[in-house]
Amino acid sequence: MKGHHRMQLGLVGLGKMGFNMRERLRAHGHEVLGYDPRPEVTDVASLADLAAGLTAPRVVWVMVPSGQITRDTIAELAQVLDAGDLVIDGGNSRFTEDRPHADLLGAAGIGFLDCGVSGGVWGLESGYGLMVGGGESDVARALPIFDSLRPEGERADGYVHAGPVGAGHFAKMVHNGIEYGLMQAYAEGYELLEAEDLVTDVHGVLRAWTKGTVVRSWLLELLVKALAEDPEFAEISGYTQDSGEGRWTVEEAINHAVPAPVISAALFARFASRQSDSPAMKAVSALRNQFGGHAVQRVSESG
């Protein structure tokens, strides 16, 4: 355990991430008061009770789904908190939401930080990668919390004050865009290995890449783990969701005229995964038939 300055923190949202963050912070000696609408996990009955249970000046970390739930939570916190308090949005909010939230809270004298958090369900044990946006004094105040959440070792290897309000969520958005591209590259490589009869141990090949090679990564380790658990991915549908950040990354690439062909292709591949029978591929097939007289596979023929 790091010998950090101990703090008191309010934590709103005790889902997979928030629940584990509460555990990690408590293990590091912080006092955490959690609020969640689900009575089985919450420490207090309401946001008003959360505010009442914390000693001013308060720090409240919001870890709820992005969009309307985050907006509603921050609006309510602006009512129940006081001047001098600090709110941190650690969810996956779009960076464009951060300035309005900072202004809303700022009108009541309440500080605001945005914090991109990476690490998923593994963060409890390994720590979370943190990207923070906001003012110096607000960041300094929350540093003991950030230090307990980030991985062990040098601070700069798992934590950054990326810039003013909005910078943290922008950095996390780009992080997730890169993640889309990496996952797609591994997935395409996996499919090609599977397609070749000469390769008799696909799982072994991927595993052999996990230590010494230039493509080694945590994502690769997770792919190897997933294949060990379900060798043919028999239990998994190919339908792939996108959480928003991939779309936002591509939109920002367009806004900044930054070429992002790999991230864009990875996003569109996810869209394609949802089409059991692609209209575009039907059109391509029909066109080939029109100009080349190629045989078209009728639906009835496809086993």
BELSUL-V623338 format. One line per field, one symbol per residue. ss: DSSP state (a for helix, b for strand, c for the rest). phi: phi as a letter, one per 30 degrees, with the letter a starting at -180 (. if undefined). psi: psi as a letter, one per 40 degrees, with the letter a starting at -180 (. if undefined). Layout:
ss = ???
phi = ???
psi = ???
//
This chain:
ss = cccccccbbbbbcccaaaaaaaaaaaacccbbbbbcccccccccccaaaaaaacccccbbbbcccccaaaaaaaaaaaaacccccbbbbccccccaaaaaaaaaaaccccbbbbbbbbcaaaaaaaccbbbbbccaaaaaaaaaaaaaacccccaaacbbbbbcccaaaaaaaaaaaaaaaaaaaaaaaaaaaaaccccccaaaaaaacccccccccaaaaaaaaaaaacccccccccccccccaaaaaaaaaaacccccaaaaaaaaaaaaacccccaaaaaaaaaaaaaaccccccaaacc
phi = .ddcedbcbcbcjcdedddddedddddcjdccccbbddddcdcbdadddddddcdddcbbccbbedjdddeddddddddccbejdbccccdcdddddddedddededcicdbbcbdbbkhdddedcjcdbbcbkdedddddceededdddddjdeddbbbddldejddddddddedddeedddddddddedddddcdddcbdedddddddccddcdadddeddddddddbechddcdddcdbdjddddddddddechcdbdddddddddddddccdbdeddddddddeddcciddcddedddf
psi = higihiihhhhhhfaddddddddddddeeihhhihidhdeeidieiddddddeihihihhhhgiiibddddddddddddeiiheihhhheafiideeddddddddddeehihihhhhidaeedddeiihhhhhaiddddddedddddddiiiahdeeeihgeaahdddddddddddddddddddddddddddddehddhegddddddeeedeieeiiddddddddddddgdefdehiehhiheddddddddddddefhhfddddddddddddeehdghdddddddddddddefihhhidddg.
//
